């Protein structure tokens, strides 16, 4: 047996009990919680995946294959003569608690319940199987340990909090991977807000070969599901992140300036008046200083003419406050204070800086190093997208997809697939209309996944009682070269 097929300390595992799935990290002397039971997984370390375990006190015990096989019983022909009068079970609640207090195993308690049921032998074999299963779920703590994979993780997230996973179902996820032609060694650009589930599925198929550029909406990308896969460290070397609020930097050919980087135009409008379109960098020349001084004098003169009725002292205070505001704007190059890329250094340096001007706060070397690394990452991703054409575009986010899709679509190479997932059809119709008007794509389709889960058992096969109503919608297509 290979070492990768056994449970190791520090790895993530999935505990499955019926339809309940929980993700835990295996450590010695660490308690895990499953269905109101607290126990340790020390005995499972070194054992293969897929094994079945019983909880005995605070420890677990391996269940053999012989113990898993159900006993063949004889049953009645039908259940018409049975009456549910709550008197068929001879054991009371106190008797069952006494059996638990004496340390009886769950399987022994189930056997006692079967023997003391007066109506058990009259039930059909199917009713007997349902009865035993129901009692085992209640009194016997039996579960399986599996290696995390895309199917189990998607099922776990969908059952616990489907809204956090934007209602992404396993069948829809499989269609996304197939339509985008995800395989090892390709370059993928993607935008997802599925807690890293779709990203982990793409990384699993690519097997550490190729390049993935992830556009993330948060300051730090959320990759909870990616950490659950137990990927080797070299898998993450192919992964690059780029913030959504800096997506306008992708259209710039020049690298981001370390002293005065580019700002997102949407972010600028919310903090200060928009700069001229041809103004890409801070101008530290004497001409810009003179222009700022002339503008400042004109603003001051207009303010003095407007407030002629005010006292001279008030006008002087107004003039000094406006000068301070203008000088602060010149000092920080007009960058907003919450810009994650902009540096907090004074743009005035050398001869252009005012003598005696000091910083209000000292420079934090660690903060400056983080900003420098962030700028280098932005330049690296932008150069990668400009020099390397992407082979696939995948989107599954809770935002309006059209603006993001139009910004990323240009980086796809001709004859490459793209896939957009959305829980509603209206946003995808907008993207479909834009594609048809641009004449840059063919085979544009909007499809809906329809899935019914069936219970397949001897002589009792039927659809599941509870299932999701819709698996969302997919927009798929292939890019074409429109050059003549």
Rosetta blueprint (number, residue, H / E / L):
1 X L
2 X L
3 X H
4 X H
5 X H
6 X E
7 X L
8 X L
9 X L
10 X L
11 X L
12 X E
13 X E
14 X E
15 X E
16 X E
17 X E
18 X L
19 X L
20 X E
21 X E
22 X E
23 X E
24 X E
25 X E
26 X L
27 X L
28 X L
29 X L
30 X L
31 X E
32 X E
33 X E
34 X E
35 X L
36 X L
37 X E
38 X E
39 X E
40 X E
41 X L
42 X H
43 X H
44 X H
45 X L
46 X L
47 X L
48 X E
49 X L
50 X L
51 X L
52 X E
53 X E
54 X E
55 X E
56 X E
57 X L
58 X L
59 X E
60 X E
61 X E
62 X E
63 X E
64 X L
65 X H
66 X H
67 X H
68 X H
69 X L
70 X L
71 X L
72 X L
73 X L
74 X L
75 X L
76 X L
77 X L
78 X L
79 X L
80 X L
81 X L
82 X L
83 X L
84 X L
85 X L
86 X L
87 X L
88 X L
89 X E
90 X L
91 X L
92 X L
93 X H
94 X H
95 X H
96 X H
97 X H
98 X H
99 X H
100 X H
101 X H
102 X L
103 X L
104 X L
105 X L
106 X H
107 X H
108 X H
109 X H
110 X H
111 X H
112 X H
113 X H
114 X H
115 X H
116 X L
117 X E
118 X L
119 X L
120 X L
121 X L
122 X L
123 X L
124 X L
125 X H
126 X H
127 X H
128 X H
129 X H
130 X H
131 X H
132 X H
133 X H
134 X H
135 X H
136 X H
137 X H
138 X H
139 X H
140 X L
141 X L
142 X E
143 X E
144 X E
145 X E
146 X E
147 X E
148 X L
149 X L
150 X H
151 X H
152 X H
153 X H
154 X H
155 X H
156 X H
157 X H
158 X H
159 X H
160 X H
161 X L
162 X L
163 X L
164 X L
165 X L
166 X L
167 X L
168 X L
169 X L
170 X H
171 X H
172 X H
173 X H
174 X H
175 X H
176 X H
177 X H
178 X H
179 X H
180 X L
181 X L
182 X L
183 X L
184 X L
185 X L
186 X L
187 X E
188 X E
189 X E
190 X E
191 X E
192 X E
193 X L
194 X L
195 X L
196 X L
197 X H
198 X H
199 X H
200 X H
201 X H
202 X H
203 X H
204 X H
205 X H
206 X H
207 X L
208 X L
209 X L
210 X L
211 X E
212 X E
213 X E
214 X E
215 X E
216 X E
217 X L
218 X L
219 X L
220 X L
221 X L
222 X L
223 X L
224 X H
225 X H
226 X H
227 X H
228 X H
229 X L
230 X L
231 X L
232 X L
233 X H
234 X H
235 X H
236 X H
237 X H
238 X H
239 X E
240 X E
241 X E
242 X E
243 X E
244 X H
245 X H
246 X H
247 X H
248 X H
249 X H
250 X H
251 X H
252 X L
253 X L
254 X L
255 X L
256 X L
257 X L
258 X L
259 X L
260 X L
261 X L
262 X L
263 X L
264 X L
265 X H
266 X H
267 X H
268 X H
269 X H
270 X H
271 X H
272 X L
273 X L
274 X L
275 X L
276 X L
277 X L
278 X L
279 X L
280 X L
281 X L
282 X L
283 X L
284 X L
285 X L
286 X H
287 X H
288 X H
289 X H
290 X H
291 X H
292 X H
293 X H
294 X H
295 X H
296 X H
297 X H
298 X H
299 X H
300 X H
301 X H
302 X H
303 X H
304 X H
305 X H
306 X H
307 X L
308 X L
309 X L
310 X L
311 X L
312 X H
313 X H
314 X H
315 X H
316 X H
317 X H
318 X H
319 X H
320 X H
321 X H
322 X H
323 X H
324 X H
325 X H
326 X H
327 X H
328 X H
329 X H
330 X H
331 X H
332 X L
333 X L
334 X L
335 X L
336 X L
337 X L
338 X L
339 X L
340 X L
341 X L
342 X L
343 X L
344 X L
345 X L
346 X L
347 X L
348 X L
349 X L
350 X H
351 X H
352 X H
353 X L
354 X L
355 X L
356 X L
357 X L
358 X L
359 X L
360 X L
361 X L
362 X L
363 X L
364 X L
365 X H
366 X H
367 X H
368 X H
369 X H
370 X H
371 X H
372 X H
373 X H
374 X H
375 X H
376 X H
377 X H
378 X H
379 X H
380 X H
381 X H
382 X H
383 X H
384 X H
385 X H
386 X H
387 X H
388 X L
389 X L
390 X E
391 X E
392 X E
393 X E
394 X E
395 X E
396 X E
397 X L
398 X L
399 X L
400 X L
401 X H
402 X H
403 X H
404 X H
405 X H
406 X H
407 X H
408 X H
409 X H
410 X L
411 X L
412 X E
413 X E
414 X E
415 X E
416 X E
417 X E
418 X E
419 X E
420 X E
421 X E
422 X E
423 X L
424 X L
425 X L
426 X H
427 X H
428 X H
429 X H
430 X H
431 X H
432 X H
433 X H
434 X H
435 X H
436 X H
437 X H
438 X H
439 X L
440 X L
441 X E
442 X E
443 X E
444 X E
445 X E
446 X E
447 X E
448 X E
449 X L
450 X L
451 X L
452 X L
453 X L
454 X E
455 X E
456 X L
457 X L
458 X L
459 X L
460 X L
461 X L
462 X E
463 X E
464 X L
465 X L
466 X L
467 X L
468 X L
469 X L
470 X L
471 X L
472 X L
473 X E
474 X E
475 X E
476 X E
477 X E
478 X E
479 X E
480 X L
481 X L
482 X L
483 X L
484 X L
